[in-house]
Amino acid sequence: MAKTNPFKFIQEVRAETSKVTWPTRKETAVTTVMVFVMVLIASIFFLVADQLMGLGIGYLLGVGG
């Protein structure tokens, strides 16, 4: 494995980060809101699925009150 000069490495890292297209504040906010919405939808879906499976298994086993 070839050794790399630390100063050259830092220069290359700076050159690469200058090529990155950073998101705007609005894009970040919209993406964050969308993540929270999807988490809410997924949690509701899994809550309903868990309740239905619990009822079904309870009915099959005869312990469903």
CHARMM-style PDB file with segment names, atoms N, HN, CA, C and O in Angstrom:
ATOM      1  N   MET     1       0.837  -1.172   0.000  1.00  0.00      PROA
ATOM      2  CA  MET     1       0.000   0.000   0.000  1.00  0.00      PROA
ATOM      3  C   MET     1       0.890   1.245   0.000  1.00  0.00      PROA
ATOM      4  O   MET     1       1.762   1.401   0.855  1.00  0.00      PROA
ATOM      5  N   ALA     2       0.656   2.115  -0.960  1.00  0.00      PROA
ATOM      6  HN  ALA     2      -0.052   1.988  -1.655  1.00  0.00      PROA
ATOM      7  CA  ALA     2       1.497   3.300  -1.096  1.00  0.00      PROA
ATOM      8  C   ALA     2       1.163   4.326  -0.019  1.00  0.00      PROA
ATOM      9  O   ALA     2       0.003   4.507   0.353  1.00  0.00      PROA
ATOM     10  N   LYS     3       2.200   4.991   0.469  1.00  0.00      PROA
ATOM     11  HN  LYS     3       3.142   4.844   0.167  1.00  0.00      PROA
ATOM     12  CA  LYS     3       1.992   6.039   1.464  1.00  0.00      PROA
ATOM     13  C   LYS     3       1.614   7.338   0.755  1.00  0.00      PROA
ATOM     14  O   LYS     3       2.141   7.658  -0.310  1.00  0.00      PROA
ATOM     15  N   THR     4       0.698   8.072   1.365  1.00  0.00      PROA
ATOM     16  HN  THR     4       0.270   7.812   2.231  1.00  0.00      PROA
ATOM     17  CA  THR     4       0.228   9.322   0.793  1.00  0.00      PROA
ATOM     18  C   THR     4       0.650  10.472   1.689  1.00  0.00      PROA
ATOM     19  O   THR     4       0.584  10.386   2.915  1.00  0.00      PROA
ATOM     20  N   ASN     5       1.081  11.539   1.059  1.00  0.00      PROA
ATOM     21  HN  ASN     5       1.135  11.609   0.062  1.00  0.00      PROA
ATOM     22  CA  ASN     5       1.463  12.737   1.794  1.00  0.00      PROA
ATOM     23  C   ASN     5       0.205  13.337   2.434  1.00  0.00      PROA
ATOM     24  O   ASN     5      -0.777  13.578   1.732  1.00  0.00      PROA
ATOM     25  N   PRO     6       0.212  13.581   3.747  1.00  0.00      PROA
ATOM     26  CA  PRO     6      -0.982  14.105   4.414  1.00  0.00      PROA
ATOM     27  C   PRO     6      -1.461  15.444   3.831  1.00  0.00      PROA
ATOM     28  O   PRO     6      -2.665  15.681   3.736  1.00  0.00      PROA
ATOM     29  N   PHE     7      -0.528  16.311   3.445  1.00  0.00      PROA
ATOM     30  HN  PHE     7       0.450  16.118   3.522  1.00  0.00      PROA
ATOM     31  CA  PHE     7      -0.916  17.606   2.885  1.00  0.00      PROA
ATOM     32  C   PHE     7      -1.587  17.443   1.526  1.00  0.00      PROA
ATOM     33  O   PHE     7      -2.555  18.137   1.214  1.00  0.00      PROA
ATOM     34  N   LYS     8      -1.071  16.531   0.732  1.00  0.00      PROA
ATOM     35  HN  LYS     8      -0.284  15.968   0.985  1.00  0.00      PROA
ATOM     36  CA  LYS     8      -1.686  16.264  -0.569  1.00  0.00      PROA
ATOM     37  C   LYS     8      -3.079  15.657  -0.376  1.00  0.00      PROA
ATOM     38  O   LYS     8      -4.009  15.970  -1.120  1.00  0.00      PROA
ATOM     39  N   PHE     9      -3.210  14.799   0.616  1.00  0.00      PROA
ATOM     40  HN  PHE     9      -2.455  14.545   1.220  1.00  0.00      PROA
ATOM     41  CA  PHE     9      -4.507  14.192   0.912  1.00  0.00      PROA
ATOM     42  C   PHE     9      -5.530  15.265   1.275  1.00  0.00      PROA
ATOM     43  O   PHE     9      -6.658  15.233   0.782  1.00  0.00      PROA
ATOM     44  N   ILE    10      -5.151  16.214   2.130  1.00  0.00      PROA
ATOM     45  HN  ILE    10      -4.235  16.241   2.530  1.00  0.00      PROA
ATOM     46  CA  ILE    10      -6.060  17.285   2.536  1.00  0.00      PROA
ATOM     47  C   ILE    10      -6.450  18.132   1.335  1.00  0.00      PROA
ATOM     48  O   ILE    10      -7.610  18.527   1.212  1.00  0.00      PROA
ATOM     49  N   GLN    11      -5.509  18.418   0.452  1.00  0.00      PROA
ATOM     50  HN  GLN    11      -4.567  18.097   0.551  1.00  0.00      PROA
ATOM     51  CA  GLN    11      -5.804  19.193  -0.755  1.00  0.00      PROA
ATOM     52  C   GLN    11      -6.815  18.444  -1.631  1.00  0.00      PROA
ATOM     53  O   GLN    11      -7.741  19.048  -2.173  1.00  0.00      PROA
ATOM     54  N   GLU    12      -6.632  17.142  -1.763  1.00  0.00      PROA
ATOM     55  HN  GLU    12      -5.880  16.652  -1.323  1.00  0.00      PROA
ATOM     56  CA  GLU    12      -7.552  16.348  -2.583  1.00  0.00      PROA
ATOM     57  C   GLU    12      -8.951  16.298  -1.961  1.00  0.00      PROA
ATOM     58  O   GLU    12      -9.954  16.356  -2.673  1.00  0.00      PROA
ATOM     59  N   VAL    13      -9.012  16.191  -0.632  1.00  0.00      PROA
ATOM     60  HN  VAL    13      -8.197  16.144  -0.053  1.00  0.00      PROA
ATOM     61  CA  VAL    13     -10.302  16.180   0.051  1.00  0.00      PROA
ATOM     62  C   VAL    13     -11.017  17.510  -0.162  1.00  0.00      PROA
ATOM     63  O   VAL    13     -12.215  17.527  -0.442  1.00  0.00      PROA
ATOM     64  N   ARG    14     -10.304  18.615  -0.033  1.00  0.00      PROA
ATOM     65  HN  ARG    14      -9.331  18.601   0.194  1.00  0.00      PROA
ATOM     66  CA  ARG    14     -10.911  19.935  -0.257  1.00  0.00      PROA
ATOM     67  C   ARG    14     -11.392  20.082  -1.703  1.00  0.00      PROA
ATOM     68  O   ARG    14     -12.456  20.647  -1.953  1.00  0.00      PROA
ATOM     69  N   ALA    15     -10.610  19.577  -2.640  1.00  0.00      PROA
ATOM     70  HN  ALA    15      -9.745  19.118  -2.437  1.00  0.00      PROA
ATOM     71  CA  ALA    15     -11.008  19.665  -4.050  1.00  0.00      PROA
ATOM     72  C   ALA    15     -12.287  18.860  -4.295  1.00  0.00      PROA
ATOM     73  O   ALA    15     -13.163  19.304  -5.038  1.00  0.00      PROA
ATOM     74  N   GLU    16     -12.401  17.691  -3.682  1.00  0.00      PROA
ATOM     75  HN  GLU    16     -11.690  17.330  -3.079  1.00  0.00      PROA
ATOM     76  CA  GLU    16     -13.595  16.862  -3.871  1.00  0.00      PROA
ATOM     77  C   GLU    16     -14.814  17.476  -3.198  1.00  0.00      PROA
ATOM     78  O   GLU    16     -15.905  17.455  -3.767  1.00  0.00      PROA
ATOM     79  N   THR    17     -14.648  18.025  -1.992  1.00  0.00      PROA
ATOM     80  HN  THR    17     -13.762  18.042  -1.529  1.00  0.00      PROA
ATOM     81  CA  THR    17     -15.800  18.618  -1.307  1.00  0.00      PROA
ATOM     82  C   THR    17     -16.286  19.879  -2.022  1.00  0.00      PROA
ATOM     83  O   THR    17     -17.459  20.233  -1.905  1.00  0.00      PROA
ATOM     84  N   SER    18     -15.415  20.557  -2.753  1.00  0.00      PROA
ATOM     85  HN  SER    18     -14.462  20.269  -2.848  1.00  0.00      PROA
ATOM     86  CA  SER    18     -15.870  21.728  -3.503  1.00  0.00      PROA
ATOM     87  C   SER    18     -16.738  21.330  -4.688  1.00  0.00      PROA
ATOM     88  O   SER    18     -17.471  22.163  -5.220  1.00  0.00      PROA
ATOM     89  N   LYS    19     -16.666  20.061  -5.113  1.00  0.00      PROA
ATOM     90  HN  LYS    19     -16.070  19.385  -4.681  1.00  0.00      PROA
ATOM     91  CA  LYS    19     -17.476  19.565  -6.226  1.00  0.00      PROA
ATOM     92  C   LYS    19     -18.874  19.131  -5.783  1.00  0.00      PROA
ATOM     93  O   LYS    19     -19.753  18.917  -6.618  1.00  0.00      PROA
ATOM     94  N   VAL    20     -19.076  19.001  -4.480  1.00  0.00      PROA
ATOM     95  HN  VAL    20     -18.362  19.175  -3.802  1.00  0.00      PROA
ATOM     96  CA  VAL    20     -20.346  18.516  -3.953  1.00  0.00      PROA
ATOM     97  C   VAL    20     -21.412  19.587  -4.107  1.00  0.00      PROA
ATOM     98  O   VAL    20     -21.170  20.765  -3.844  1.00  0.00      PROA
ATOM     99  N   THR    21     -22.600  19.164  -4.540  1.00  0.00      PROA
ATOM    100  HN  THR    21     -22.797  18.207  -4.755  1.00  0.00      PROA
ATOM    101  CA  THR    21     -23.745  20.073  -4.611  1.00  0.00      PROA
ATOM    102  C   THR    21     -24.514  19.933  -3.302  1.00  0.00      PROA
ATOM    103  O   THR    21     -25.184  18.928  -3.067  1.00  0.00      PROA
ATOM    104  N   TRP    22     -24.409  20.943  -2.461  1.00  0.00      PROA
ATOM    105  HN  TRP    22     -23.865  21.760  -2.652  1.00  0.00      PROA
ATOM    106  CA  TRP    22     -25.041  20.893  -1.151  1.00  0.00      PROA
ATOM    107  C   TRP    22     -26.498  21.297  -1.268  1.00  0.00      PROA
ATOM    108  O   TRP    22     -26.824  22.194  -2.045  1.00  0.00      PROA
ATOM    109  N   PRO    23     -27.393  20.651  -0.508  1.00  0.00      PROA
ATOM    110  CA  PRO    23     -28.820  21.010  -0.584  1.00  0.00      PROA
ATOM    111  C   PRO    23     -29.081  22.377   0.059  1.00  0.00      PROA
ATOM    112  O   PRO    23     -28.365  22.813   0.960  1.00  0.00      PROA
ATOM    113  N   THR    24     -30.128  23.030  -0.436  1.00  0.00      PROA
ATOM    114  HN  THR    24     -30.710  22.675  -1.168  1.00  0.00      PROA
ATOM    115  CA  THR    24     -30.520  24.312   0.150  1.00  0.00      PROA
ATOM    116  C   THR    24     -31.275  24.056   1.451  1.00  0.00      PROA
ATOM    117  O   THR    24     -31.628  22.920   1.768  1.00  0.00      PROA
ATOM    118  N   ARG    25     -31.512  25.125   2.189  1.00  0.00      PROA
ATOM    119  HN  ARG    25     -31.225  26.047   1.930  1.00  0.00      PROA
ATOM    120  CA  ARG    25     -32.256  25.004   3.447  1.00  0.00      PROA
ATOM    121  C   ARG    25     -33.663  24.485   3.181  1.00  0.00      PROA
ATOM    122  O   ARG    25     -34.183  23.667   3.941  1.00  0.00      PROA
ATOM    123  N   LYS    26     -34.284  24.966   2.091  1.00  0.00      PROA
ATOM    124  HN  LYS    26     -33.861  25.630   1.474  1.00  0.00      PROA
ATOM    125  CA  LYS    26     -35.640  24.533   1.755  1.00  0.00      PROA
ATOM    126  C   LYS    26     -35.663  23.042   1.402  1.00  0.00      PROA
ATOM    127  O   LYS    26     -36.550  22.317   1.852  1.00  0.00      PROA
ATOM    128  N   GLU    27     -34.700  22.581   0.604  1.00  0.00      PROA
ATOM    129  HN  GLU    27     -33.979  23.170   0.238  1.00  0.00      PROA
ATOM    130  CA  GLU    27     -34.636  21.162   0.242  1.00  0.00      PROA
ATOM    131  C   GLU    27     -34.457  20.288   1.479  1.00  0.00      PROA
ATOM    132  O   GLU    27     -35.063  19.222   1.589  1.00  0.00      PROA
ATOM    133  N   THR    28     -33.626  20.746   2.402  1.00  0.00      PROA
ATOM    134  HN  THR    28     -33.133  21.611   2.312  1.00  0.00      PROA
ATOM    135  CA  THR    28     -33.407  19.991   3.634  1.00  0.00      PROA
ATOM    136  C   THR    28     -34.681  19.923   4.468  1.00  0.00      PROA
ATOM    137  O   THR    28     -35.009  18.873   5.021  1.00  0.00      PROA
ATOM    138  N   ALA    29     -35.399  21.039   4.559  1.00  0.00      PROA
ATOM    139  HN  ALA    29     -35.133  21.892   4.110  1.00  0.00      PROA
ATOM    140  CA  ALA    29     -36.637  21.066   5.341  1.00  0.00      PROA
ATOM    141  C   ALA    29     -37.695  20.166   4.718  1.00  0.00      PROA
ATOM    142  O   ALA    29     -38.370  19.421   5.429  1.00  0.00      PROA
ATOM    143  N   VAL    30     -37.847  20.226   3.402  1.00  0.00      PROA
ATOM    144  HN  VAL    30     -37.299  20.831   2.824  1.00  0.00      PROA
ATOM    145  CA  VAL    30     -38.849  19.391   2.723  1.00  0.00      PROA
ATOM    146  C   VAL    30     -38.507  17.914   2.896  1.00  0.00      PROA
ATOM    147  O   VAL    30     -39.390  17.100   3.167  1.00  0.00      PROA
ATOM    148  N   THR    31     -37.264  17.573   2.745  1.00  0.00      PROA
ATOM    149  HN  THR    31     -36.547  18.234   2.525  1.00  0.00      PROA
ATOM    150  CA  THR    31     -36.845  16.178   2.902  1.00  0.00      PROA
ATOM    151  C   THR    31     -37.081  15.696   4.330  1.00  0.00      PROA
ATOM    152  O   THR    31     -37.521  14.565   4.535  1.00  0.00      PROA
ATOM    153  N   THR    32     -36.796  16.532   5.308  1.00  0.00      PROA
ATOM    154  HN  THR    32     -36.438  17.451   5.142  1.00  0.00      PROA
ATOM    155  CA  THR    32     -37.008  16.171   6.709  1.00  0.00      PROA
ATOM    156  C   THR    32     -38.483  15.922   6.988  1.00  0.00      PROA
ATOM    157  O   THR    32     -38.839  14.946   7.648  1.00  0.00      PROA
ATOM    158  N   VAL    33     -39.338  16.802   6.486  1.00  0.00      PROA
ATOM    159  HN  VAL    33     -39.049  17.595   5.949  1.00  0.00      PROA
ATOM    160  CA  VAL    33     -40.780  16.634   6.686  1.00  0.00      PROA
ATOM    161  C   VAL    33     -41.247  15.337   6.026  1.00  0.00      PROA
ATOM    162  O   VAL    33     -42.044  14.600   6.608  1.00  0.00      PROA
ATOM    163  N   MET    34     -40.763  15.055   4.830  1.00  0.00      PROA
ATOM    164  HN  MET    34     -40.116  15.653   4.357  1.00  0.00      PROA
ATOM    165  CA  MET    34     -41.158  13.821   4.136  1.00  0.00      PROA
ATOM    166  C   MET    34     -40.722  12.577   4.918  1.00  0.00      PROA
ATOM    167  O   MET    34     -41.451  11.586   4.960  1.00  0.00      PROA
ATOM    168  N   VAL    35     -39.557  12.626   5.526  1.00  0.00      PROA
ATOM    169  HN  VAL    35     -38.965  13.432   5.491  1.00  0.00      PROA
ATOM    170  CA  VAL    35     -39.101  11.490   6.340  1.00  0.00      PROA
ATOM    171  C   VAL    35     -40.045  11.280   7.520  1.00  0.00      PROA
ATOM    172  O   VAL    35     -40.428  10.147   7.809  1.00  0.00      PROA
ATOM    173  N   PHE    36     -40.424  12.358   8.203  1.00  0.00      PROA
ATOM    174  HN  PHE    36     -40.113  13.279   7.968  1.00  0.00      PROA
ATOM    175  CA  PHE    36     -41.341  12.222   9.334  1.00  0.00      PROA
ATOM    176  C   PHE    36     -42.706  11.706   8.892  1.00  0.00      PROA
ATOM    177  O   PHE    36     -43.317  10.901   9.596  1.00  0.00      PROA
ATOM    178  N   VAL    37     -43.193  12.155   7.739  1.00  0.00      PROA
ATOM    179  HN  VAL    37     -42.697  12.808   7.167  1.00  0.00      PROA
ATOM    180  CA  VAL    37     -44.474  11.667   7.223  1.00  0.00      PROA
ATOM    181  C   VAL    37     -44.391  10.172   6.930  1.00  0.00      PROA
ATOM    182  O   VAL    37     -45.299   9.421   7.286  1.00  0.00      PROA
ATOM    183  N   MET    38     -43.321   9.738   6.291  1.00  0.00      PROA
ATOM    184  HN  MET    38     -42.583  10.348   6.002  1.00  0.00      PROA
ATOM    185  CA  MET    38     -43.176   8.321   5.964  1.00  0.00      PROA
ATOM    186  C   MET    38     -43.039   7.471   7.230  1.00  0.00      PROA
ATOM    187  O   MET    38     -43.559   6.357   7.284  1.00  0.00      PROA
ATOM    188  N   VAL    39     -42.350   7.981   8.237  1.00  0.00      PROA
ATOM    189  HN  VAL    39     -41.927   8.886   8.193  1.00  0.00      PROA
ATOM    190  CA  VAL    39     -42.231   7.265   9.512  1.00  0.00      PROA
ATOM    191  C   VAL    39     -43.604   7.126  10.156  1.00  0.00      PROA
ATOM    192  O   VAL    39     -43.932   6.065  10.687  1.00  0.00      PROA
ATOM    193  N   LEU    40     -44.410   8.181  10.116  1.00  0.00      PROA
ATOM    194  HN  LEU    40     -44.144   9.043   9.684  1.00  0.00      PROA
ATOM    195  CA  LEU    40     -45.759   8.133  10.674  1.00  0.00      PROA
ATOM    196  C   LEU    40     -46.619   7.108   9.935  1.00  0.00      PROA
ATOM    197  O   LEU    40     -47.314   6.312  10.567  1.00  0.00      PROA
ATOM    198  N   ILE    41     -46.577   7.123   8.612  1.00  0.00      PROA
ATOM    199  HN  ILE    41     -46.012   7.769   8.099  1.00  0.00      PROA
ATOM    200  CA  ILE    41     -47.355   6.168   7.828  1.00  0.00      PROA
ATOM    201  C   ILE    41     -46.915   4.731   8.111  1.00  0.00      PROA
ATOM    202  O   ILE    41     -47.751   3.846   8.295  1.00  0.00      PROA
ATOM    203  N   ALA    42     -45.599   4.504   8.146  1.00  0.00      PROA
ATOM    204  HN  ALA    42     -44.920   5.223   7.997  1.00  0.00      PROA
ATOM    205  CA  ALA    42     -45.096   3.158   8.423  1.00  0.00      PROA
ATOM    206  C   ALA    42     -45.479   2.693   9.826  1.00  0.00      PROA
ATOM    207  O   ALA    42     -45.831   1.528  10.014  1.00  0.00      PROA
ATOM    208  N   SER    43     -45.416   3.589  10.812  1.00  0.00      PROA
ATOM    209  HN  SER    43     -45.130   4.535  10.659  1.00  0.00      PROA
ATOM    210  CA  SER    43     -45.754   3.180  12.182  1.00  0.00      PROA
ATOM    211  C   SER    43     -47.240   2.843  12.299  1.00  0.00      PROA
ATOM    212  O   SER    43     -47.607   1.901  13.001  1.00  0.00      PROA
ATOM    213  N   ILE    44     -48.090   3.597  11.623  1.00  0.00      PROA
ATOM    214  HN  ILE    44     -47.792   4.362  11.052  1.00  0.00      PROA
ATOM    215  CA  ILE    44     -49.527   3.282  11.644  1.00  0.00      PROA
ATOM    216  C   ILE    44     -49.785   1.946  10.957  1.00  0.00      PROA
ATOM    217  O   ILE    44     -50.560   1.128  11.452  1.00  0.00      PROA
ATOM    218  N   PHE    45     -49.133   1.726   9.816  1.00  0.00      PROA
ATOM    219  HN  PHE    45     -48.503   2.390   9.414  1.00  0.00      PROA
ATOM    220  CA  PHE    45     -49.298   0.458   9.105  1.00  0.00      PROA
ATOM    221  C   PHE    45     -48.896  -0.723   9.984  1.00  0.00      PROA
ATOM    222  O   PHE    45     -49.636  -1.701  10.083  1.00  0.00      PROA
ATOM    223  N   PHE    46     -47.731  -0.640  10.620  1.00  0.00      PROA
ATOM    224  HN  PHE    46     -47.130   0.155  10.540  1.00  0.00      PROA
ATOM    225  CA  PHE    46     -47.266  -1.761  11.440  1.00  0.00      PROA
ATOM    226  C   PHE    46     -48.100  -1.923  12.711  1.00  0.00      PROA
ATOM    227  O   PHE    46     -48.244  -3.041  13.206  1.00  0.00      PROA
ATOM    228  N   LEU    47     -48.644  -0.848  13.241  1.00  0.00      PROA
ATOM    229  HN  LEU    47     -48.527   0.060  12.839  1.00  0.00      PROA
ATOM    230  CA  LEU    47     -49.545  -0.955  14.385  1.00  0.00      PROA
ATOM    231  C   LEU    47     -50.791  -1.747  13.999  1.00  0.00      PROA
ATOM    232  O   LEU    47     -51.200  -2.668  14.705  1.00  0.00      PROA
ATOM    233  N   VAL    48     -51.388  -1.372  12.863  1.00  0.00      PROA
ATOM    234  HN  VAL    48     -51.055  -0.623  12.290  1.00  0.00      PROA
ATOM    235  CA  VAL    48     -52.595  -2.065  12.401  1.00  0.00      PROA
ATOM    236  C   VAL    48     -52.282  -3.521  12.081  1.00  0.00      PROA
ATOM    237  O   VAL    48     -53.037  -4.414  12.466  1.00  0.00      PROA
ATOM    238  N   ALA    49     -51.175  -3.770  11.380  1.00  0.00      PROA
ATOM    239  HN  ALA    49     -50.562  -3.044  11.067  1.00  0.00      PROA
ATOM    240  CA  ALA    49     -50.804  -5.145  11.036  1.00  0.00      PROA
ATOM    241  C   ALA    49     -50.577  -5.980  12.291  1.00  0.00      PROA
ATOM    242  O   ALA    49     -51.002  -7.134  12.353  1.00  0.00      PROA
ATOM    243  N   ASP    50     -49.912  -5.409  13.289  1.00  0.00      PROA
ATOM    244  HN  ASP    50     -49.567  -4.472  13.239  1.00  0.00      PROA
ATOM    245  CA  ASP    50     -49.647  -6.129  14.536  1.00  0.00      PROA
ATOM    246  C   ASP    50     -50.950  -6.451  15.267  1.00  0.00      PROA
ATOM    247  O   ASP    50     -51.120  -7.556  15.781  1.00  0.00      PROA
ATOM    248  N   GLN    51     -51.856  -5.495  15.310  1.00  0.00      PROA
ATOM    249  HN  GLN    51     -51.718  -4.598  14.892  1.00  0.00      PROA
ATOM    250  CA  GLN    51     -53.135  -5.728  15.980  1.00  0.00      PROA
ATOM    251  C   GLN    51     -53.931  -6.821  15.273  1.00  0.00      PROA
ATOM    252  O   GLN    51     -54.504  -7.693  15.926  1.00  0.00      PROA
ATOM    253  N   LEU    52     -53.967  -6.776  13.947  1.00  0.00      PROA
ATOM    254  HN  LEU    52     -53.501  -6.067  13.418  1.00  0.00      PROA
ATOM    255  CA  LEU    52     -54.703  -7.799  13.197  1.00  0.00      PROA
ATOM    256  C   LEU    52     -54.095  -9.188  13.381  1.00  0.00      PROA
ATOM    257  O   LEU    52     -54.818 -10.167  13.565  1.00  0.00      PROA
ATOM    258  N   MET    53     -52.778  -9.271  13.333  1.00  0.00      PROA
ATOM    259  HN  MET    53     -52.190  -8.476  13.184  1.00  0.00      PROA
ATOM    260  CA  MET    53     -52.127 -10.567  13.534  1.00  0.00      PROA
ATOM    261  C   MET    53     -52.358 -11.069  14.955  1.00  0.00      PROA
ATOM    262  O   MET    53     -52.574 -12.263  15.163  1.00  0.00      PROA
ATOM    263  N   GLY    54     -52.314 -10.169  15.930  1.00  0.00      PROA
ATOM    264  HN  GLY    54     -52.139  -9.200  15.761  1.00  0.00      PROA
ATOM    265  CA  GLY    54     -52.564 -10.566  17.321  1.00  0.00      PROA
ATOM    266  C   GLY    54     -53.969 -11.095  17.509  1.00  0.00      PROA
ATOM    267  O   GLY    54     -54.179 -12.094  18.197  1.00  0.00      PROA
ATOM    268  N   LEU    55     -54.943 -10.416  16.892  1.00  0.00      PROA
ATOM    269  HN  LEU    55     -54.773  -9.605  16.333  1.00  0.00      PROA
ATOM    270  CA  LEU    55     -56.324 -10.895  16.974  1.00  0.00      PROA
ATOM    271  C   LEU    55     -56.479 -12.254  16.284  1.00  0.00      PROA
ATOM    272  O   LEU    55     -57.145 -13.151  16.802  1.00  0.00      PROA
ATOM    273  N   GLY    56     -55.861 -12.390  15.119  1.00  0.00      PROA
ATOM    274  HN  GLY    56     -55.320 -11.661  14.698  1.00  0.00      PROA
ATOM    275  CA  GLY    56     -55.954 -13.655  14.376  1.00  0.00      PROA
ATOM    276  C   GLY    56     -55.327 -14.816  15.133  1.00  0.00      PROA
ATOM    277  O   GLY    56     -55.912 -15.897  15.196  1.00  0.00      PROA
ATOM    278  N   ILE    57     -54.172 -14.614  15.694  1.00  0.00      PROA
ATOM    279  HN  ILE    57     -53.697 -13.736  15.642  1.00  0.00      PROA
ATOM    280  CA  ILE    57     -53.502 -15.683  16.445  1.00  0.00      PROA
ATOM    281  C   ILE    57     -54.278 -15.990  17.720  1.00  0.00      PROA
ATOM    282  O   ILE    57     -54.432 -17.153  18.093  1.00  0.00      PROA
ATOM    283  N   GLY    58     -54.765 -14.953  18.386  1.00  0.00      PROA
ATOM    284  HN  GLY    58     -54.641 -14.008  18.084  1.00  0.00      PROA
ATOM    285  CA  GLY    58     -55.582 -15.168  19.600  1.00  0.00      PROA
ATOM    286  C   GLY    58     -56.838 -15.973  19.277  1.00  0.00      PROA
ATOM    287  O   GLY    58     -57.235 -16.848  20.046  1.00  0.00      PROA
ATOM    288  N   TYR    59     -57.457 -15.677  18.145  1.00  0.00      PROA
ATOM    289  HN  TYR    59     -57.135 -14.967  17.519  1.00  0.00      PROA
ATOM    290  CA  TYR    59     -58.654 -16.428  17.738  1.00  0.00      PROA
ATOM    291  C   TYR    59     -58.304 -17.886  17.436  1.00  0.00      PROA
ATOM    292  O   TYR    59     -59.022 -18.801  17.839  1.00  0.00      PROA
ATOM    293  N   LEU    60     -57.178 -18.095  16.712  1.00  0.00      PROA
ATOM    294  HN  LEU    60     -56.594 -17.352  16.385  1.00  0.00      PROA
ATOM    295  CA  LEU    60     -56.774 -19.467  16.371  1.00  0.00      PROA
ATOM    296  C   LEU    60     -56.420 -20.286  17.616  1.00  0.00      PROA
ATOM    297  O   LEU    60     -56.723 -21.477  17.678  1.00  0.00      PROA
ATOM    298  N   LEU    61     -55.797 -19.672  18.582  1.00  0.00      PROA
ATOM    299  HN  LEU    61     -55.551 -18.704  18.532  1.00  0.00      PROA
ATOM    300  CA  LEU    61     -55.380 -20.389  19.778  1.00  0.00      PROA
ATOM    301  C   LEU    61     -56.476 -20.449  20.841  1.00  0.00      PROA
ATOM    302  O   LEU    61     -56.340 -21.164  21.834  1.00  0.00      PROA
ATOM    303  N   GLY    62     -57.539 -19.718  20.641  1.00  0.00      PROA
ATOM    304  HN  GLY    62     -57.650 -19.137  19.834  1.00  0.00      PROA
ATOM    305  CA  GLY    62     -58.647 -19.746  21.580  1.00  0.00      PROA
ATOM    306  C   GLY    62     -58.397 -18.982  22.844  1.00  0.00      PROA
ATOM    307  O   GLY    62     -59.048 -19.248  23.854  1.00  0.00      PROA
ATOM    308  N   VAL    63     -57.468 -18.030  22.833  1.00  0.00      PROA
ATOM    309  HN  VAL    63     -56.939 -17.814  22.012  1.00  0.00      PROA
ATOM    310  CA  VAL    63     -57.205 -17.234  24.030  1.00  0.00      PROA
ATOM    311  C   VAL    63     -57.644 -15.807  23.850  1.00  0.00      PROA
ATOM    312  O   VAL    63     -57.256 -14.936  24.628  1.00  0.00      PROA
ATOM    313  N   GLY    64     -58.443 -15.551  22.845  1.00  0.00      PROA
ATOM    314  HN  GLY    64     -58.758 -16.259  22.213  1.00  0.00      PROA
ATOM    315  CA  GLY    64     -58.850 -14.183  22.545  1.00  0.00      PROA
ATOM    316  C   GLY    64     -60.099 -13.757  23.272  1.00  0.00      PROA
ATOM    317  O   GLY    64     -61.042 -13.296  22.628  1.00  0.00      PROA
ATOM    318  N   GLY    65     -60.153 -13.885  24.552  1.00  0.00      PROA
ATOM    319  HN  GLY    65     -59.387 -14.260  25.075  1.00  0.00      PROA
ATOM    320  CA  GLY    65     -61.179 -13.387  25.424  1.00  0.00      PROA
ATOM    321  C   GLY    65     -62.550 -13.349  24.996  1.00  0.00      PROA
ATOM    322  OT1 GLY    65     -63.421 -12.919  25.752  1.00  0.00      PROA
TER     323      GLY     65
END
